[in-house]
């Protein structure tokens, strides 16, 4: 009924307008659409050809993404289902709204059918989320028996995905991220592989040009620990690494998507032992743990300015019914009292520091990879060249 109403209102300067009946101007319709969730907007493509053209345009996707409601993220887990068959599928199970108090609701389930091709029973396959930017997830598909690897750019909100092949395979790839070049309206993947310890190969994928390029410059860093790239609203991915000449020296590393160069971001002056990076209110934040339970959360209020770091004290007690050896990984601070975390890559929880309570969001019987993304209309196929 709603679609039918909008359809009647849309036609504007038609017979109804000629008869003196009121209509909704284009600017008002646009303003209404920008405030709607992605699922509703996709349905409204069927209202009228002019709506289809408007909603499908990159300009509308960009405006909708940067509207105030785009600051809310969804969180979920990516797993491989139907492993017992020859054609496993990739599955994303995400919560509707982890920012809400009540998260005990149904979950979205989005599948990609047969992303690995034919798989035999003994074949080792894995899928990992390595980055997220503007609603696009960067997923790495590893097929170790064939010594092959591919990337997926996946928008779970629109259910579109684009497969990106790699002409190289390295099991020691540890630093990967997805970034957005707003100046040139382009997305890029940066991938640092290590043929052997200390010998890095840097590859950059240009989505607009649809090609990989090897960068011939030194990479004087060593992987700190496994971590996906944390990309801020400015489109810049970040990682924690160690200097190759001094493994005790932690570096907050970024990748300039425009210049295609790595740069160091200043750390808080008083930080002792960086353990993770994340986001809070869209700001870059990082954790500093002196003991098992006390975490100092540092927030960079002005990007790139070392003196703008401020500190919060947050205590993470041992989760209930968990063994002594576990690993907590904070993925995003929704606000000062709600933190999305995973425990041993098997459970996704929300922790409240003020109440010192953990609330399960998603529980799995197998290891998963955590996905954090904004709902958007950005298409991974936006720059795909038409066949002639």
Buried (B, 14 or more C-beta within 10 A) or exposed (E): EEBEEBBBBBBBEEEBEEEEEEBBEEEEBEEEBBEBEBEEBBEBBEBBEEBEEBBEEEEBBBBBBBBEEBEBBBBBBBBBBBEEEEEBBBBBBBBBBBBEEEBEEEBBEBBBEBBBBEBEEEBEBBBBBBBBBBBBBBBBBBBEEBEBBBBBBBBBBBEBBBBBEBEBBBEEBBBBBBBBBBEEEBBBBBBBBBEEEEEBBBBBBBBBEEEBEEBEEEBEBBBBEEBBBBBBBBBBBBBBBBBBEEEEEBBBBBBEBBEBEBEEBEBBEEBEEBBBBBBBEEBBBBBBBEEEEEBBBBBBEEBEEEEBBEEBEBEBEEBEEBEEEEEBBBBBBBEBEBBBBBBBBBBBBBBBBEEEEBBEBBEBEEEBBBBBBBBBBBBBEBBEEEEE
